[in-house]
Amino acid sequence: MTFNHLKKYFILFGLSSVVGCGTYSFTGISISPETKTFQVNYFQNTSALIEPGIERDFTIALQDLILNQTNLGLVKSSGDILFEGEIVEYRISPTTSTSRNTAAQNRLTIGINVRFVNKNDEEADFEKRFSFFFDFEGSAQLIGSQKTTAIEEIFERITQDVVNASLANW
């Protein structure tokens, strides 16, 4: 065999491996062929401390991630898979202190309770809590662009954890 024949063989082998898996993707997501649609219900904010708009932002962030990482279609009702739940924690707390008993560093923690329902695989259904945090200087106020950055980073991590738990076979 010449080098060109070997190169063609490896290319064909590689393509057939990816195509042969059908619903596998490079993100680790594996969805059954009969699953075509998903639904994300509005995540209400039931935490003790209410931050306006985060329920909308989380719902949209989860929808966008699933749209970007799968070929599923977003529907408003009767989806093959369903995500729903509540924002159950929005808390700012000190994590370290100074010698003067003031906060040297604070932490924003957001916790979200998620219920996942898969109409095509009931064994995959779950209800689980996901949370993540963002640390910031104790002397800083969590406002403006810093608050936006903190919430976006937390939601990026939580939404990826939700997708991994529900759609990836790791």
N, C-alpha and C positions, 0 to 999 in steps of 0.2 A: 504494500500500500504506500502511496505517496503521501506527502505532507498534506496536500489539498484534500485527498480522500479522507484522511484522518480528521482534518478540520471539519469537513462536512459531516462526518459521522458524529463528532462531539456536539456540533450545533444541533443536528437532528435529534440526538439523544437528549440533550438539554431541553429542547422544545417539547419533545414528547413527554418528558417527565413532568413538566409544568402543566401541559395541556391534559395529560392523562389523569391528573389529580382532580380535574373538574372544578370544584368550588374552593380550592385552596388558594390563598393569596400570600404574597410576601409579608403581609402584616401578621400572619398566623391565624387569620380569620377563616373559619371553615363553616359554611352554611349549606344546608341540604338543598338540593335542586328545587324542591317544591316550595321553598321559602322565597317569596318574591317581594314582600312588602314589610314595612315596619311602621310602628306608631309610637310616638312619644307624647304622653299626656303631660299637661302642665304640672310642673312640680311646685306645689304650694309651699310657702315659707311658714313653718310652724315653730320656728325657733323662738326663744325668749327675747332675743335682740333682733329686731327686724331691720334689715337693710333693704330699702326700696329698690326694686328692679332686678334683684339677683335671681328670683324665681324665673323670670323671663329669660335672663341671660344664660342660666344653666340649661333650661329647656332647649334653647337655640343651639348652645354649644354641643349638647349631646346629639341633636339632630344633624348638625353640620359634620361632626366627626363620623357618624355612621354613614352619611351620604358620601363622604370623602374616602372612607376605607372599605366600602362595600358597593355592590351593584344593586342594592335593594332600593325600592321605591318608597318614598315617604307618603303615608296616607293619614287621614284624620280619624278614621275609624276602621274597625275590622282588619287590622294588620295581622300578618302571619306571626309577627313577634311584637310584643308590647313592653314598653318601659314606662313605669309610673312610680310615683313616690312623693316624698316631702323633703324639704330642707329642714333638718331637725336641730342643727347647731350652727350658730354664727356667734363666735366668742373671741374677744380680745383679752389676753391675759399676759401678765409678766412672766418671763422665762428665766431671767437672771436679774440680780439686783446689785446696786452699788453699795459702798460702805455707808452711804447716807440713807439707806433704805428706800431708794428710788429705783425704778425699773431701768436697768441698763439695756434690756432688750424685751420687746413685746412680741406676742405671737397671735396672729389671726388664724383661727381654726374654723373650717366649715365642714359640717357633716351632713351627709345626704342618705336617706333611707330609700333604697331602690327595690321595686318589685319587677321581676322579669318573667314574662309569660311567653312560651313558645308553643303555638298551637300544633306544630308538627312534631314536637318532642317534649312531652310533659315532664320527663325526667330532668330536663334542663332548667325548669322553672326554679326561681329562688327569690327570697327576700333577704337583703343584706345591706348593711350600713357601710358606706365609704366615707372616708374623711382625709383631709390633707391640711397643711398649714403653710403660713408664710411668716417669717421672722423679720422684724424691722426695729430700728433704733428706738430705745425707750423714750428719748427726748422728742421723737418725731410724732406728728399727728398723722393718722391714717386717713388722708383726704386726697382728693384730686387724682393726679396721675399715679401716685404711689398706691392708692386704694384700688384703682383700676388695674394696675399691674399685678397687685397681690391677688385679686379675685380671678383674673385671667389665668395666672399661673396655677392657682388651686384648682380651678375648673378644668384646665388642660390635663392635670394629673388625674382628677377624679373621673372625668369622662373616659379617659383611656383605660383606667382600671375597670370601669363599668363594662366597656366594650370587651376587654380581655376576659372578664369573668363570664360574660354572656355569650360571646360569639367565637372566642379563640379556644382552640383545644390545646392548651399548654400543659 
